[in-house]
Amino acid sequence: MFDVLKIREDFPILKRKVNGKPLIYFDNAATSQTPQIVIDTIVDYYSNYNANIHRGVHSLSQEATDAYEIARKKIQTHFNAKHAHEVILTSGTTHAINIVATGFSALLKEGDELIVSALEHHSNIVPWQMLCERTGAVLKVIPMNEEGELQLEAYDNLLSDKTKLVFVNHISNALGTINPIKEIIDKAHKVGAAVLIDGAQSCPHIKPDVQALDVDFYVVSAHKLCGPTGVGMLYGKEEWLTKLPPYQGGGEMIETVTFEKTTYAGLPHKFEAGTPNICGGIAFGAALDYMNSIGFDTIAAYEQELLSYGTQKLLEIEGLKIYGTSANKTSVISFNIDGIHPYDIGTIVDKLGVAVRTGHHCAQPIMDYYKIPGTVRASFSFYNTKEEIDIFVEAVKKAKTMLS
Ligand SMILES: *Cc1c(COP(=O)(O)O)cnc(C)c1O
């Protein structure tokens, strides 16, 4: 049985007050809160076995190396990668995408085509635009519709033997839409293109299986799934990671260095130059353990309940419009109220203890599509409650009264 009150006990921050009111944290799509067990993992690392990894013979270094590599194995198991060396630990989703986008400079030529979607976060747009500038490749866009879904017929027409790479998010951070990525991947593979899936927004809700998806690259950030900031994963199929050149040069990523010639280390070290976020990697593993101990099916089912409850309650407010109305979406509600700026709503509900995000959510093309400057975005996690939604809805009503 899922007991949300018991779950909430795991998160010390949920006990604090903001502006004199109990914190209601509905900004989970920006970053999730951290359970005590992950905080303890971080404290334990710095209290007991902080050391640099992979190069020391001393005991502390061995312990830290073992813990780091155990975390990599946990991440491998969680995402069902075939090999642990296909899991590259990065500083997050953005870093992971940049590794791939920079690496593809060596593999593209002028006139090659790349396909992105209209639903992307800026971090899955800008690195590819930079790649196009370097190589002369051309960026094509899968359009979206009013519901906030991708138009797959248009995707079919964009695909050709010129297509080298397709990159789409699994779930839109601005709207919550779950994209049909299996279909997108399979169709790209039919024309010989590789696919990168931005899983930053899916990893808190879904347990993806990279082998079943047959995806070439899958990227996530630990801080969206109860882990710390500054660490994430680049999963890549072995054949792709072997083909791509290293992203950064430095220590740890080499086999031998002389001034005449340097040879690179094998996977995963080739892409892990310098001292990594050792503690972060270990805590990433602890966060996955924590989420799996609750279970992703349980998490998703409860969050769907919150989504339908919140949607129904918010729609009772006159003049309120929700953006992103796909039947396939996660617990994100992006909305505006007629004639009121989203920023003003965000400011007032914050005074009442509710944290929501306002603005373009790093997805300006979506806002341009709807011809709006931004939205108010409430994103629910498994530690939120219907009672919190009630308080939030009352706060929005109050804001509406004050601002109209
Ligand atoms: C949060 C997010 C990112 C960026 O993640 P960082 O941790 O800031 O690198 C990229 N894509 C999506 C869909 C996101 O939600």
The ligand as an ORCA input file, in Angstrom:
! r2SCAN-3c Opt
* xyz 0 1
  C      15.685     19.569    -16.765
  C      15.690     19.206    -18.202
  C      16.848     19.316    -18.970
  C      18.134     19.907    -18.450
  O      18.648     19.184    -17.398
  P      19.936     19.746    -16.602
  O      19.927     18.945    -15.348
  O      19.681     21.207    -16.369
  O      21.117     19.511    -17.456
  C      16.784     18.908    -20.283
  N      15.671     18.410    -20.810
  C      14.536     18.286    -20.108
  C      13.330     17.704    -20.761
  C      14.506     18.686    -18.778
  O      13.381     18.566    -18.070
*
